[in-house]
Amino acid sequence: MAIGVFGGTFNPVHTGHLRVAEEIREDFRLEEVYFIPSHVPPHKDAGIAGPSGERMRMLRAAVRGNAFFKVSDLEIKRGGISYTLDTLKKLERRFDEIYFIIGADAFKQIDTWYHYEELFYHTGFIVMTRPASQADDIPGMLPDAVRRKLTVLQEDVCRHESGKKIYLCPVTKIDISSTKIRNLLKDNRSIRYLVPPAVEKIIIERGLYRS
C-alpha cells in the first residue's frame, strides 16, 4: 500500500490543504493520505500549534466524507517535539510505501530538520511546486550530503541511493494560509469559503482564534 503523509500544525486546516492533498492523491494513485498534526512543531514557536484537541476535531470534520483521507494523532499521542523521523519509523511498520508531502520552500530547508539525511531512507518525497513558478531542480534544492546520493531519472524525478524517489509535483496555487485565517478571525472578519463549512462551524461555536 502506498500512502501520502501530510504533516503540519493545521491550525486551522483549510481548503488549500485539502485541495493539494486531493490532487497529489489522484496524480500518484495513493491509497490514502494521512494528515498528521504535530504536537510541538520543531521549527515554530511552541504556542503556534494551538490546542491539539481542537486541531484534531477540525481535521476530522474537514476530511469527513472523503474515504481516501485519514487523520492520525500519532504525534500528538507521542507528545514532546514532533520529529518527522520518529513518525516515519512508526509508519513504515504498517505501510509498504510512504511519500512525505512537503512544500518546495520547506524542502529547500530540509537540512534544518532532525537527522535530515536519515529521512531519505524511510520515505519518498512529493514536493509541491506552483505551476507558474520558476522550475525547481531537485538536486539544487538539497545539501551536498544528500545531493551526491541522488540519481536524476527525469527532470522532475530523482532516486536516492536508498531506492526512495523524490518527485516534483505542480499543484493548484491557492492563496490561503492558517495565519491569514487566524488574523481574519481576530479582526472579526469572515472566513467563509477559506475553510470547509464544518471547520467554520467548530471555530465559530467554540470561539477559536478570537483573542
N, C-alpha and C positions, 0 to 999 in steps of 0.2 A: 504494500500500500504506500503510495506517495502522498505526503501531506505537506501543506504550507504552514509555517509558523509565523504569526504576525504579533510581534511584541510591542509594548508601549505602555504609557500611563493610561491612555484612553480616558482623559479627564476633561470633558466627556468624550465618548465615542461620537463620531459624526458621519454624515453621509459620504464624505471623502474617503474615510477609512473603508467603508463598506463597498463603495464602487470599485476602488482599485483591487480589493481582495476578490471581488467577483470577476473582474477582468482577468486577473492572474490565474484564478482557479480554472477558468474556461480555457485560457491560452495554453496552460501546462497540463490540462486534464488531471488536476489534483483531485484525489478522493475527498479530501476535506481541508478546510483552512481553520486552524486553531488560533483564536485570539487569546493572548496570554498577557493580562495586565501585570505590570511589575508591582512588587510590594514597595521597595525603596529603589528608585532608579539611580544607577551609579553616576550618571552624567548630569543629574539635575538636583536642585535643592530638594531635600527630603520632603519638604512640605508641599511641593508642587503636585504630588501624586493625588492628594485628596483621600478621603476615607475609602478604604478598599471595598467595603460592603456596598457603598453607593455605586462605585465604578463597576463592580460585578453585576449589580442589579440592572444598570443601564445597558451594559453589554448584552446580557441575556435577553433583555427586552428588544434590543436592536436586531439581534440575529434570529429572533423567533420567526418561524415561517420559512427559513432557508435551511434545508436539510443538510447542506454542504458546510455550513458554518457552525463551529463549536466554540465554546468558551471554557477555558481551563483556569482553575485557581491554583495551579501548581506553584507559582512563585509567591503568591500571597500566603498559602499554607506553609511554605518553607520559611517565610519570614526573613528578616535581615535584608541586606543589599541583594538585589536580584541580578545575579550574574548569568548571562546567556549561556555560558559554557555549562554550568550546572544543569540548566534546563534541558539543553540538548542531550546531555548524557543520560538524563532520565527518559527522555522521549525515544531515544534510539533503541531502548529495550522493547518498545512497543511497536515501532513502525519500521518498515523496510527502507524507506527513503524519505528524507526530510529536506525541505527547502526553506531557508530562512528568508522572509520577505523584508526588504530593507530599502529605504530611500537612498538615492545616489549621494546626497550630502553626508549622511551618516556613514555610508560605506567608505567614503573617502577618509573618514576619521577612525577606521576600524583599528588602527594601531594604538588607539587610546583605550580600547576595551580590555577587559581582564583576560590575560593569557590568549591574546587575539590569534596568534599563529596556530594554536590548537583548535580553534573553531573550525578551520578548513578541513579537519579530519573527521568532523562529526556532522557536517551539514553542507548541502549545496546552497547557493545564494541566488535569489532572484532580485536583481537590483532595479528598482523603479526609476525610470527616467521620464522626462517630459518630451513629447513628440516634437515640439517646436524648438527645443533647446539644442545647443551645440552637441554634436555626437560625443559621447564619452568613450574612452579607451580603457578596457578593463585593467590591463597591466599598469597603465598610467595612474589608475585610481588607488593603487596599492603600494605599500612599502616594499623595499628590496627583499626583505626576508620572505615575503610571500611571492613576489613577482618572479623570482628565479625558480620557483616550484610550479610555474604555470606553463601550459601548452596552449597556444592560441588555435582553436579549432575553426572558428569563423570570426567575423568582425565583432559579433555580439555574444560569442560563447568561448569560454576558456575551461580547461580541465586542470585541476590541481593534482599534484602527484598522488594524493590520496584516492583519486578517481572521482571525487566530487566535482560537480560542474558549477560554473558561475555564468549566469545569463543576464544580459541587459534586456529590460522589458519596458517599452514605452507604455505609459498609462495615461488615461484622461486627466488633464490638468483641472483640478477643482480647487479654487482658491478659498479653502476653509481650513481653519486651524482651531484646536481646542482653546488656545489662548484668546483668539478672536471671540469665540463663543462666550468664554468667561467674562471678557471685558464688556460685551454687549449686555450680559445679564447684570453686571454691576451698575451699568448705566440705565437699567430698566428698559432695555430695548428688546425687540422681538428676535427670537432665534428660529422662528418657523421656517421650514424647508432647509435649514442647516443641519438639523439632526432629525432622526426618524420621529414620527409623532409619539411613539411610545416612550422615547427618551425625553422628549419635551414635556410630556405629562409627568414623568417622575421628577424632573428638575423643578417644575412649577409647584407640584404638590408638596415637595419636600423643602422648597425654598433654597435650593442649592445655588451656590456661587453669587449670592446676593450681597455678601459683605466681604 
